[in-house]
Amino acid sequence: MRESVTTKERRFTMADKKVTVLAKFKAKDGLEEKVRQEIMARVAPTRSEAGCINYDLHQSSDDKRVFMLYENWVSKKLLDEHLQMPYLQSLIAAADELFSEPIEISLWEMVSDPE
């Protein structure tokens, strides 16, 4: 018979699983280039962080005001550390000035086998 996993062990296991992040930003009218530059300024430092697998900025083909970051992190713990970085906190602090809508962030877990 298999031993049951305690709640604490389950939380630890989930915290150590790879996590995918989709972050969506919508620039205020006329600020598309400024928003692109502001987010791009954070790409290189983020990619050098421990636990960052990839950190890729995309811009919508249909609406140039819309940007999306596609990110993969080794663990939720390392993602949480990323979210506290001063260069990311400064972007969040400028959100009202730059974005026409709140930043949308969703976390995803891969359920298919990677090939």
C-alpha distances in whole Angstrom, upper triangle without the diagonal:
4,6,9,13,15,19,21,18,18,22,23,21,23,26,25,25,29,31,34,37,39,42,45,49,52,55,58,61,63,60,58,59,59,55,55,56,54,51,52,53,49,48,49,48,44,44,44,41,38,35,38,37,40,42,44,47,48,51,51,54,55,55,56,55,52,50,46,44,41,39,35,34,31,30,31,32,34,36,36,38,40,41,43,45,49,50,47,48,52,51,49,52,54,53,55,58,56,54,55,51,49,46,43,40,37,34,32,28,28,26,27,27,30,32
4,6,9,12,16,17,15,15,19,19,17,19,22,22,22,25,27,30,33,36,39,42,45,48,52,55,58,59,57,55,56,55,52,51,53,51,47,48,49,46,44,45,44,41,40,40,38,35,32,34,33,36,39,41,44,45,48,48,50,51,52,53,52,48,46,42,40,37,35,32,30,28,26,27,28,31,32,32,34,36,37,39,41,45,46,43,44,48,47,45,48,51,49,52,54,53,50,52,48,45,43,40,37,33,30,28,25,25,23,24,24,27,29
4,6,9,13,14,12,13,16,17,15,18,20,20,21,24,26,30,32,35,38,41,44,48,51,54,57,59,56,54,55,54,51,50,52,50,46,47,48,44,43,44,43,39,39,39,36,33,31,33,33,36,38,40,43,45,48,48,51,52,52,53,51,48,46,42,40,37,35,31,29,27,25,25,26,29,30,30,32,35,35,37,39,43,44,42,42,46,46,44,47,49,47,50,53,51,49,51,47,44,42,39,36,33,29,28,25,25,24,26,25,28,31
4,6,9,12,10,10,13,14,13,15,18,19,19,23,24,27,30,33,35,38,42,45,48,51,54,56,53,51,53,52,48,48,49,47,44,45,46,42,41,42,41,38,37,38,35,32,29,32,32,34,36,39,41,42,45,46,48,49,49,50,49,45,43,39,37,35,33,30,28,25,23,23,24,27,28,28,30,32,33,34,37,41,42,39,40,43,43,41,44,46,44,47,50,49,46,47,44,41,39,36,33,30,27,25,22,24,22,24,25,27,30
4,7,8,6,6,10,11,10,12,15,15,16,20,21,25,27,30,32,35,39,42,45,48,51,53,50,48,49,49,45,45,46,44,41,42,43,39,38,39,37,34,34,34,31,28,26,28,28,31,33,36,38,40,42,43,46,47,47,47,46,42,40,37,34,32,29,26,24,22,20,20,20,23,24,24,26,29,29,31,33,37,38,36,36,40,39,37,40,43,41,44,47,45,43,45,41,38,36,33,30,27,24,23,20,21,20,23,23,25,29
4,5,5,6,9,10,11,12,14,15,17,21,22,25,27,30,32,35,38,42,44,47,50,52,49,48,49,48,45,45,46,43,40,42,42,38,38,39,37,34,34,34,31,28,26,29,29,32,33,36,38,40,43,43,47,47,47,47,46,42,40,37,35,32,30,27,25,23,20,19,19,23,24,23,25,28,28,29,32,35,37,35,35,39,38,36,39,42,40,42,45,44,42,44,40,37,35,33,29,27,24,23,21,23,22,25,26,28,31
4,5,5,6,9,10,11,12,14,16,19,20,23,24,27,29,32,35,38,41,44,47,49,46,45,46,45,42,42,43,40,37,39,40,36,36,37,35,32,32,33,29,27,25,27,28,30,31,34,36,38,40,41,44,44,44,44,43,39,37,34,32,30,28,25,23,21,18,17,17,21,22,21,23,26,25,26,29,33,34,32,32,35,35,33,35,38,37,39,42,41,39,40,37,33,32,29,26,24,21,21,19,22,21,25,25,27,31
4,5,5,6,9,10,11,12,15,18,19,23,24,27,29,32,35,38,41,43,47,48,45,44,45,44,40,41,42,39,36,38,38,34,34,35,33,30,30,30,27,24,22,25,26,29,30,33,35,37,40,41,44,45,44,44,42,39,37,34,31,29,27,24,22,20,16,15,15,18,20,18,20,23,23,24,27,30,32,30,30,34,34,32,34,37,36,38,41,40,38,40,37,33,31,29,26,24,21,21,20,22,22,26,26,27,31
4,5,5,6,9,10,11,13,16,18,21,23,27,29,32,35,38,41,44,47,49,46,44,45,44,41,41,42,39,36,37,38,34,33,34,32,29,29,29,26,23,21,24,25,27,29,32,34,36,39,40,43,44,44,44,43,39,37,33,31,29,26,23,20,18,15,15,15,18,19,19,21,23,24,25,28,31,33,30,31,35,35,33,35,38,37,39,42,41,39,41,38,34,32,30,26,24,21,20,18,20,20,23,23,25,28
4,5,5,6,9,10,11,14,16,19,21,24,26,30,33,36,39,42,45,47,44,42,43,42,39,39,40,38,34,36,36,33,32,33,31,28,28,29,26,23,20,23,23,26,27,30,32,34,37,37,41,41,41,41,40,36,34,31,28,26,24,21,19,17,14,13,14,18,18,18,20,23,23,25,27,31,32,29,30,34,33,31,34,37,35,38,40,39,37,38,35,32,30,27,24,21,18,17,15,17,17,20,21,22,26
4,5,5,6,9,10,13,14,17,19,22,24,27,30,33,36,39,42,44,41,39,41,39,36,36,37,35,32,33,34,30,29,31,29,25,26,27,23,21,19,21,22,24,25,28,30,32,35,36,39,40,39,39,38,34,32,28,26,24,22,19,17,15,12,11,11,15,15,15,17,20,20,21,24,27,29,26,26,30,30,28,30,33,32,34,37,36,34,36,32,29,27,24,21,19,16,16,14,17,18,21,22,23,27
4,6,5,6,9,12,14,17,19,23,24,28,31,34,37,40,43,44,41,40,41,39,36,36,37,34,31,33,33,29,28,29,27,24,24,25,21,18,16,19,20,23,24,27,30,32,35,36,39,40,40,40,38,35,32,29,26,24,21,18,16,13,10,10,10,13,14,14,16,18,19,20,23,26,28,26,26,30,30,28,31,33,32,35,38,36,35,37,34,30,28,26,22,20,17,17,15,18,19,21,22,22,26
4,5,5,7,10,12,16,18,22,24,27,30,34,37,40,43,44,41,40,40,40,36,36,37,34,31,32,33,29,28,29,27,24,24,25,21,19,16,18,19,22,23,26,29,31,34,35,38,39,39,39,38,34,32,28,25,23,20,17,15,12,10,10,11,14,15,15,17,19,20,22,24,28,29,27,28,31,31,29,32,35,33,36,39,37,35,37,34,31,28,26,22,20,16,15,13,15,15,18,18,19,22
4,5,5,9,9,13,15,18,21,24,27,31,33,36,40,41,38,36,38,37,33,33,34,32,29,30,31,27,26,27,26,22,23,24,21,18,15,17,17,20,21,24,26,28,31,32,35,36,35,36,34,31,28,25,22,20,18,15,13,11,8,8,10,13,13,13,16,18,18,20,22,26,27,24,25,29,28,26,29,32,30,33,35,34,32,34,30,27,25,22,19,16,12,12,10,12,13,16,17,18,22
4,6,8,9,13,14,18,19,23,26,29,32,35,38,39,36,35,36,34,31,31,32,29,26,28,28,24,24,25,23,20,20,21,18,15,13,15,16,18,19,22,25,27,30,31,34,35,35,35,33,30,27,24,21,19,16,14,11,10,6,5,6,9,10,10,12,14,15,17,19,23,24,21,22,26,25,24,27,29,28,31,33,32,30,32,29,26,23,21,17,16,12,13,11,14,16,19,19,19,23
4,7,9,13,15,19,21,24,27,31,33,36,39,41,37,36,36,35,32,31,32,30,27,28,28,24,23,24,22,19,19,19,16,14,11,13,14,17,19,22,24,27,30,32,35,36,36,35,34,31,28,24,21,19,16,13,10,7,5,6,7,9,11,12,13,15,16,18,20,24,24,22,24,27,27,26,29,31,30,33,35,33,32,34,31,28,25,23,19,17,14,14,12,13,15,18,17,17,21
4,6,10,13,16,19,23,26,29,32,35,38,39,36,34,35,34,31,30,31,29,26,27,28,24,23,24,23,19,19,20,17,15,11,13,13,15,17,20,23,25,28,29,32,33,33,33,32,29,26,22,20,17,14,11,9,7,5,7,9,11,11,13,15,16,17,20,21,25,25,23,24,28,27,26,29,31,29,33,35,33,31,33,30,27,24,22,18,16,12,11,8,10,12,14,14,14,17
4,7,10,14,16,20,23,27,29,33,35,36,33,31,32,31,28,27,28,27,23,23,25,21,19,20,20,16,16,17,15,13,9,10,9,12,14,16,19,21,24,26,29,30,30,30,29,26,23,19,16,13,11,7,6,5,5,7,10,10,10,13,14,14,16,19,20,23,23,21,23,26,24,24,27,29,27,31,33,30,29,31,28,25,22,20,16,14,10,9,7,8,11,13,13,12,15
4,7,10,13,16,20,23,26,29,32,33,30,28,29,29,25,24,26,24,20,21,23,19,18,20,19,15,15,17,15,14,10,10,10,11,12,14,17,19,22,23,26,27,27,27,26,23,20,16,13,11,8,6,5,7,6,6,10,10,8,11,13,13,14,17,18,21,21,18,20,23,22,21,24,26,24,27,29,27,25,27,24,22,18,16,12,10,7,6,6,8,11,13,14,14,17
4,7,10,13,17,20,23,26,29,30,27,25,26,26,22,21,23,22,18,19,21,18,16,18,18,14,14,17,15,15,12,10,10,9,10,12,14,15,18,19,22,24,24,23,23,19,16,13,10,7,6,4,6,9,9,9,13,12,9,12,15,13,14,17,18,21,20,17,20,22,20,20,23,24,22,25,27,25,23,24,22,20,16,14,10,8,6,5,6,8,11,13,14,13,16
4,6,10,13,17,19,23,25,27,24,22,23,23,19,18,20,19,15,17,18,15,14,17,17,13,14,17,15,16,13,11,11,10,9,10,12,13,16,17,20,21,21,21,20,16,13,10,8,6,5,6,8,11,11,10,13,12,9,11,14,12,12,15,16,19,18,15,17,19,17,16,20,21,18,22,23,21,19,21,18,16,12,10,7,6,5,6,9,11,14,16,18,17,20
4,7,10,13,16,20,22,24,21,19,20,21,17,16,19,17,14,16,18,16,14,18,18,15,15,19,18,19,16,14,14,12,10,10,10,11,13,13,17,18,17,17,16,13,10,7,6,5,7,9,12,15,15,14,17,16,12,14,17,14,13,17,18,20,19,15,17,19,16,16,19,19,17,20,21,19,16,18,15,14,10,8,6,5,7,8,11,13,16,18,20,19,21
4,7,10,13,16,19,21,18,16,18,17,14,14,16,14,11,14,16,13,13,17,17,14,15,19,18,19,17,15,16,13,11,10,9,10,12,13,17,17,16,16,14,11,8,5,5,7,8,11,13,17,17,15,17,16,13,14,16,14,12,16,16,18,16,13,14,16,13,12,16,16,13,16,18,15,13,15,12,11,7,6,4,7,9,11,15,17,20,21,23,22,25
4,7,10,13,16,18,15,13,16,16,12,12,15,14,11,14,16,15,15,19,19,17,18,22,21,23,21,18,19,16,13,12,10,9,10,10,14,14,12,12,10,7,6,4,7,9,11,15,17,21,20,19,21,20,16,18,20,17,15,18,19,20,18,14,16,17,13,13,16,15,12,15,16,13,10,12,10,9,6,5,6,9,12,14,18,19,22,24,26,25,27
4,6,10,12,14,12,10,13,12,9,10,13,11,10,13,15,14,15,18,19,17,19,22,22,24,23,20,21,18,15,13,11,10,10,10,14,14,11,11,8,6,5,6,8,12,14,18,20,23,23,21,23,22,18,19,21,18,16,18,18,19,16,14,15,15,11,11,14,12,9,11,12,9,7,8,7,7,5,7,9,12,15,18,21,23,26,27,30,28,30
4,7,9,11,10,8,12,12,9,10,14,13,12,15,17,17,18,21,22,20,22,26,25,28,27,24,24,21,18,16,13,12,10,10,13,12,9,9,5,4,6,9,12,15,18,21,23,27,27,25,27,26,22,23,24,21,19,22,22,22,19,17,17,17,13,13,15,13,10,11,11,8,5,6,6,8,8,9,12,15,18,21,24,26,29,30,32,31,33
4,6,8,6,6,9,9,6,9,12,11,11,14,16,16,17,21,22,21,23,26,26,29,28,25,26,23,19,17,14,13,11,11,14,14,10,9,5,6,8,11,14,17,20,23,25,29,29,27,29,27,24,24,26,22,20,22,22,21,18,17,17,16,13,13,15,12,9,10,9,6,4,6,8,10,10,12,15,18,22,24,27,29,32,33,35,34,35
4,6,5,7,10,10,9,12,14,13,14,17,18,19,21,24,25,24,26,29,29,32,32,29,30,27,23,21,18,17,14,14,17,16,12,11,7,9,12,15,17,21,23,27,29,33,32,30,32,30,27,27,28,25,23,25,24,23,21,19,19,18,14,15,15,12,10,9,8,6,5,5,8,11,12,15,18,21,25,27,31,32,35,37,39,37,39
4,6,7,10,11,11,13,15,15,16,19,20,22,23,26,27,27,29,32,32,35,34,31,32,29,25,23,19,18,15,14,16,14,11,10,7,10,13,17,20,23,26,29,32,35,35,33,35,34,30,31,32,29,26,28,28,26,24,22,23,21,18,18,19,15,14,13,11,9,9,8,11,15,16,18,21,24,27,30,33,35,37,39,41,39,41
4,6,8,9,10,12,13,14,16,17,19,21,22,25,26,26,28,31,31,35,35,31,32,29,25,23,19,18,15,15,16,16,12,10,8,12,14,18,20,24,26,30,32,36,36,35,36,34,31,32,32,29,27,29,28,26,23,22,23,21,18,19,20,16,15,14,12,10,11,11,14,17,18,20,23,26,29,31,35,36,39,40,42,40,41
4,6,5,6,9,10,10,12,14,15,17,19,22,23,23,25,27,28,31,31,28,29,26,22,20,16,16,13,15,16,16,13,10,8,11,12,15,17,21,23,27,29,33,33,31,33,31,28,28,29,25,24,25,24,22,19,19,19,17,14,16,16,13,12,12,9,7,8,10,13,15,15,18,21,24,27,29,32,34,37,38,40,38,39
4,6,5,6,9,10,11,12,14,16,17,20,21,21,23,26,26,30,29,26,27,23,19,17,13,12,10,11,13,13,10,7,5,8,9,13,15,18,21,25,27,31,31,30,31,29,26,27,28,24,23,25,24,23,19,18,20,18,15,16,18,14,13,14,12,9,9,11,13,15,15,17,19,22,25,27,30,31,34,35,37,35,36
4,5,5,6,9,10,10,12,15,15,18,20,20,21,24,25,29,29,25,26,23,19,17,13,13,11,13,14,16,13,9,9,11,11,14,16,19,21,25,27,31,32,31,32,29,27,28,28,24,23,25,23,22,19,18,20,18,15,17,18,15,15,16,14,11,12,14,17,18,17,19,21,24,27,28,31,32,36,36,38,35,36
4,5,5,6,9,10,11,13,15,17,18,19,21,23,24,28,28,25,26,23,19,17,14,15,13,15,17,18,15,12,10,12,12,15,16,19,21,25,26,30,31,29,30,28,25,26,26,22,21,22,21,19,16,16,17,14,12,14,15,12,12,14,11,8,11,13,16,17,16,19,20,24,26,28,31,33,36,37,38,36,37
4,5,5,6,8,10,11,13,16,17,17,19,21,22,25,25,22,23,20,16,15,11,12,11,13,16,17,14,11,9,10,9,11,12,16,18,22,23,27,27,26,27,25,22,23,23,20,18,20,18,17,14,13,15,13,10,12,13,10,10,12,10,7,8,11,13,14,12,15,17,20,22,25,28,29,33,34,35,33,34
4,6,5,6,9,10,11,14,16,15,17,19,21,24,24,20,21,18,14,12,9,9,8,12,14,16,13,10,9,10,8,10,11,14,16,20,22,26,27,26,27,25,22,23,23,20,19,21,19,18,15,14,17,15,12,14,16,13,13,16,14,10,11,14,16,16,14,16,17,20,22,24,27,28,31,32,33,31,32
4,6,5,6,9,10,12,14,15,16,18,20,23,24,20,22,18,15,14,11,12,12,15,17,19,17,13,13,13,11,13,13,17,18,21,23,26,27,27,27,25,22,24,23,19,19,20,18,17,13,13,16,14,11,14,16,13,14,16,14,11,13,17,18,19,16,19,20,23,24,26,29,30,34,34,35,33,34
4,6,5,7,9,12,13,13,15,17,18,22,22,19,21,18,14,14,11,13,13,17,19,21,18,15,13,14,11,13,13,16,17,20,21,25,25,24,25,22,20,21,20,17,16,17,15,14,10,10,12,10,7,11,12,10,11,14,12,9,11,15,16,16,14,17,17,21,22,25,28,29,33,34,35,32,34
4,5,5,7,10,11,11,13,15,16,19,19,16,18,15,11,10,8,10,11,14,17,19,17,14,13,12,9,10,9,12,13,17,18,21,22,21,22,20,17,18,18,14,14,16,14,13,10,9,12,11,8,11,13,11,11,15,14,11,12,15,16,15,12,14,15,17,19,21,24,25,29,30,31,29,30
4,5,5,8,10,10,11,14,15,19,19,16,17,14,10,9,7,10,11,15,18,20,18,15,15,14,11,11,10,13,14,17,18,22,23,23,23,20,18,20,19,16,16,18,15,15,11,11,15,13,11,14,16,15,15,18,17,14,15,19,19,19,16,18,17,20,21,23,25,26,30,30,31,28,29
4,6,7,8,9,11,13,14,18,19,16,18,15,12,12,11,14,15,19,21,23,21,18,17,17,14,15,13,16,16,18,19,22,23,23,23,20,18,20,18,15,15,16,13,13,9,10,13,11,10,13,15,14,15,18,17,14,16,20,21,20,17,19,19,22,23,25,27,28,32,33,33,30,32
4,6,6,6,9,10,11,15,16,13,15,13,10,11,10,14,15,19,22,24,22,19,18,17,14,13,11,13,13,15,16,19,20,19,19,16,14,16,15,11,12,13,10,10,7,7,11,10,9,12,14,14,14,18,17,15,16,20,20,19,16,17,16,19,19,21,24,25,29,30,30,28,30
4,6,5,6,9,10,14,14,11,12,10,7,7,8,12,14,18,20,23,21,19,18,17,13,12,10,11,10,13,14,17,18,19,19,16,14,16,16,12,13,15,12,13,10,10,14,14,12,15,17,17,17,21,20,17,18,22,21,20,17,18,17,18,19,20,22,23,27,27,28,25,26
4,5,5,6,9,13,14,11,12,10,9,10,11,15,17,21,23,26,25,22,22,21,17,16,13,14,13,15,15,17,19,20,20,16,16,18,16,13,15,16,13,14,11,12,16,16,15,17,20,19,20,24,23,21,22,25,25,24,20,22,20,22,21,23,24,25,29,29,29,26,27
4,6,5,7,10,12,10,13,12,10,12,13,17,20,23,26,29,27,24,23,22,19,17,14,15,13,15,14,16,18,18,18,14,14,15,13,10,12,13,10,11,9,10,13,14,13,16,18,18,19,23,23,21,22,25,25,23,20,21,20,21,21,23,24,25,29,30,30,27,28
4,5,5,9,10,7,10,9,7,10,12,15,18,22,24,27,25,23,22,20,17,15,12,12,10,11,11,13,15,15,15,11,10,12,11,7,10,11,9,11,9,9,12,14,13,15,17,18,18,22,22,20,21,24,23,21,18,19,16,18,17,19,20,22,25,26,26,24,26
4,6,8,9,6,7,6,6,9,12,15,18,22,24,27,26,24,24,22,18,16,12,12,10,10,10,12,15,16,16,12,12,15,13,10,13,15,12,15,13,13,16,17,16,18,21,21,22,25,25,23,23,27,26,24,20,21,18,19,18,19,20,21,24,25,24,21,23
4,7,9,7,9,10,10,13,15,19,22,25,28,31,30,27,27,25,21,19,16,16,13,13,12,13,15,17,16,12,13,15,13,11,14,15,12,14,13,14,17,18,18,20,22,23,24,27,27,25,26,29,29,27,23,24,21,22,21,22,22,23,27,27,26,24,25
4,6,6,9,10,10,14,16,20,23,26,29,31,30,28,27,25,22,19,16,15,12,12,10,11,12,13,12,9,10,12,9,7,11,12,10,13,12,12,15,17,17,18,21,22,23,26,27,25,25,29,28,25,22,22,19,20,18,20,20,22,25,26,26,23,25
4,6,9,11,12,16,19,22,26,28,31,34,33,31,30,28,24,22,18,17,13,12,9,9,10,12,11,7,9,12,9,9,13,13,12,15,15,15,18,20,20,21,23,25,25,29,30,28,28,31,30,27,24,24,20,21,18,19,19,20,24,25,24,22,24
4,6,9,11,15,18,21,24,27,30,32,31,30,29,26,23,20,16,15,11,9,5,5,7,9,9,6,8,11,10,9,12,14,13,17,17,16,18,21,21,21,24,26,25,29,30,28,28,31,29,26,22,22,18,18,15,16,16,17,20,21,20,18,21
4,6,7,11,14,17,21,23,26,29,28,26,26,23,19,17,13,11,8,6,5,6,9,11,11,8,8,11,11,9,12,14,13,16,15,14,17,19,18,19,22,24,23,27,28,25,25,28,26,24,20,20,17,16,14,15,15,16,20,21,20,18,20
4,7,10,14,16,20,23,25,28,27,26,26,23,20,16,13,11,7,5,5,7,10,12,14,11,11,14,14,12,15,18,17,20,19,17,20,22,21,22,25,26,25,29,30,27,26,29,28,25,22,21,18,17,15,14,14,14,18,18,17,14,16
4,6,10,13,16,19,21,24,24,23,23,20,16,13,10,8,5,5,7,10,13,14,16,13,12,15,15,13,15,18,17,19,17,16,19,21,19,20,24,24,23,27,27,24,24,26,25,23,20,19,16,16,14,14,15,15,18,19,18,15,17
4,7,10,14,16,19,22,21,19,19,17,13,10,7,6,4,7,9,12,14,15,16,13,11,15,15,11,13,16,15,17,15,13,17,18,16,17,20,20,20,23,24,20,20,23,22,20,16,16,14,14,14,14,16,16,20,21,21,18,20
4,7,10,13,16,18,18,16,17,14,10,8,6,5,6,9,12,15,17,18,20,17,15,18,18,15,16,19,17,19,16,15,18,19,16,18,21,21,19,23,23,20,19,22,21,20,16,16,14,15,15,16,17,18,21,21,22,19,20
4,7,10,13,16,15,13,13,11,7,6,5,7,9,12,15,18,20,20,22,19,17,19,20,16,16,19,18,19,16,14,18,18,15,16,19,18,17,20,20,16,16,18,18,18,14,14,14,15,16,17,19,20,23,24,25,22,23
4,7,9,12,12,10,11,9,6,5,6,8,11,14,17,21,22,22,25,22,19,22,23,19,19,22,21,22,19,17,20,20,17,18,21,20,18,21,21,17,16,18,17,18,15,14,14,16,17,18,20,20,23,23,25,22,24
4,6,9,8,6,8,6,4,6,9,11,14,18,21,25,26,25,28,25,22,24,26,22,21,24,23,24,21,19,21,21,17,19,21,19,17,20,19,15,14,15,16,17,14,15,16,17,19,20,23,23,26,26,28,26,27
4,5,5,6,7,5,6,8,11,13,16,20,23,27,28,27,29,28,24,26,28,25,24,27,26,27,24,22,24,24,20,21,24,21,19,21,20,17,15,15,15,17,15,15,16,17,20,20,23,23,26,26,28,26,27
4,6,6,10,9,10,11,14,16,19,22,26,29,31,30,33,31,28,30,31,28,27,31,30,30,27,25,28,27,23,24,27,25,22,24,23,20,18,18,19,20,19,18,20,21,23,23,26,26,28,28,30,28,28
4,7,9,9,11,13,16,18,21,25,28,31,32,31,34,33,29,31,33,30,29,32,31,32,29,26,28,28,24,25,27,25,22,23,23,19,17,17,17,19,18,18,20,21,24,24,27,27,29,29,31,30,31
4,5,6,9,12,15,17,21,24,27,31,32,31,33,32,28,30,31,28,27,29,29,29,26,24,26,25,21,22,24,21,19,20,19,16,14,13,14,17,16,16,19,20,23,24,27,28,30,30,33,31,32
4,5,8,11,14,17,20,24,27,30,31,30,32,31,27,29,30,26,25,28,27,27,24,22,24,23,19,20,22,19,17,19,18,14,13,13,14,17,16,17,19,21,24,25,28,28,31,31,33,31,33
4,7,10,13,17,20,23,26,30,30,29,31,29,26,27,28,25,23,26,25,25,22,20,21,20,16,17,19,16,14,15,14,11,9,9,11,13,13,14,17,19,22,24,27,28,31,32,34,32,34
4,7,10,13,16,20,23,26,27,25,28,26,23,24,26,22,21,24,23,24,21,18,20,20,16,16,19,16,14,15,15,12,10,10,10,12,11,11,14,16,19,20,24,25,27,28,30,29,30
4,7,10,13,17,19,23,24,23,25,23,20,21,23,19,18,21,20,21,18,16,18,18,14,15,18,16,13,16,16,12,10,12,12,12,10,11,12,14,17,18,21,22,25,26,28,26,28
4,6,10,13,16,20,20,19,22,20,17,19,20,17,16,19,19,20,18,15,17,18,14,15,18,17,15,17,18,15,13,14,13,13,10,9,10,11,13,14,18,19,22,23,24,23,24
4,6,10,13,16,17,16,19,17,13,16,17,14,13,17,16,18,15,13,16,17,13,14,18,17,15,19,19,16,15,17,16,15,11,10,9,11,12,13,16,17,20,21,23,21,23
4,7,10,14,15,15,18,16,13,16,17,14,15,18,18,20,18,15,18,20,17,17,21,21,19,22,23,20,18,20,19,17,14,12,10,10,10,11,13,14,17,18,19,17,19
4,7,10,12,12,14,12,10,13,14,11,12,16,16,18,16,14,17,19,17,17,21,21,20,23,24,21,20,22,20,19,15,14,11,11,10,10,12,13,16,17,18,16,18
4,7,9,10,12,11,9,12,14,12,13,17,17,20,19,16,19,21,20,20,23,24,23,26,27,25,23,26,24,22,18,16,13,12,10,9,10,10,14,15,15,13,16
4,5,7,9,7,6,10,11,10,12,15,15,18,18,16,18,21,20,20,23,24,23,27,28,26,25,27,25,23,19,18,14,13,10,11,11,12,15,17,17,15,18
4,7,8,7,8,11,12,12,14,16,17,21,20,18,21,24,23,23,26,28,27,30,32,30,29,31,29,26,23,21,17,16,13,12,11,12,15,17,16,14,17
4,5,5,6,9,10,11,13,15,16,20,20,18,20,23,22,22,25,27,26,29,31,29,28,30,28,25,21,20,16,15,11,12,11,13,15,18,17,17,20
4,5,5,6,9,10,10,13,15,18,19,16,18,21,20,19,22,25,23,27,29,27,26,28,25,22,19,17,14,12,9,11,10,13,16,19,19,19,22
4,5,5,6,9,10,11,13,17,18,16,17,21,21,19,22,25,24,27,29,28,27,30,27,24,21,20,16,15,13,14,14,17,20,22,22,22,25
4,5,5,6,9,10,11,15,16,14,16,19,19,18,21,23,23,26,28,26,26,29,27,23,20,20,16,16,13,15,15,17,20,22,22,21,24
4,5,5,6,9,10,14,14,12,13,17,16,15,18,21,20,23,25,23,22,25,23,20,16,16,12,12,10,12,13,16,19,21,22,21,24
4,5,5,7,9,13,14,11,12,16,16,14,17,20,19,22,24,23,22,25,23,19,16,16,13,13,12,14,15,18,22,24,25,24,27
4,5,5,7,11,12,11,11,15,16,15,17,20,20,23,25,24,24,27,25,21,18,19,16,16,15,17,18,21,24,27,27,26,29
4,5,5,9,10,8,10,13,13,13,15,17,17,21,22,21,21,24,22,19,16,17,14,15,14,16,18,20,24,26,26,25,27
4,6,9,9,6,7,11,11,10,12,15,15,18,20,18,18,21,19,16,13,14,11,13,13,16,18,21,24,27,28,26,29
4,6,9,7,6,10,11,10,12,15,16,19,20,20,20,23,21,18,16,17,15,17,17,20,22,24,28,30,31,29,32
4,6,5,6,9,10,11,12,15,16,19,20,19,20,23,22,19,17,18,16,19,18,21,23,25,29,31,31,30,32
4,5,5,6,9,10,10,12,14,17,18,18,19,22,22,19,17,20,18,21,21,24,26,29,32,34,35,33,36
4,6,5,7,9,10,11,13,16,16,15,17,21,20,18,16,18,17,20,21,24,26,28,32,33,34,32,34
4,5,5,6,9,10,11,15,15,14,15,18,18,15,13,15,14,17,17,20,23,25,29,31,31,30,32
4,5,5,6,9,10,13,14,14,15,18,17,15,13,15,15,18,19,22,25,27,31,33,34,32,35
4,5,5,6,9,12,12,12,14,17,17,15,14,17,17,20,21,25,27,30,33,35,37,35,37
4,5,5,6,10,10,9,10,14,14,12,11,14,14,18,19,22,25,28,31,33,34,33,35
4,5,5,9,10,10,10,13,12,10,9,12,12,16,18,21,24,27,30,32,34,32,35
4,6,8,9,10,11,14,14,12,11,15,16,19,21,25,28,31,34,36,38,36,39
4,6,5,6,8,12,12,11,11,15,16,20,22,26,29,32,35,37,38,37,39
4,5,5,5,8,9,8,8,12,13,17,20,23,27,29,32,34,36,35,37
4,6,6,7,8,8,10,14,16,20,23,26,30,32,35,37,40,38,41
4,6,8,10,11,12,16,18,22,25,28,32,34,37,39,41,40,42
4,7,9,10,10,14,16,20,23,26,29,31,35,36,38,36,39
4,5,7,8,11,14,17,21,23,27,29,32,34,36,35,37
4,7,9,12,15,18,22,25,28,30,33,35,37,36,38
4,6,8,12,15,19,22,25,28,30,32,35,34,36
4,6,9,13,16,19,23,26,28,30,33,32,35
4,6,10,13,16,20,23,25,28,30,29,31
4,7,10,13,17,19,22,24,27,26,29
4,7,10,14,16,19,22,24,23,26
4,7,10,13,16,18,21,20,24
4,7,10,13,16,18,18,21
4,7,9,12,14,14,18
4,6,9,11,12,16
4,6,8,8,12
4,7,9,12
4,6,9
4,6
4
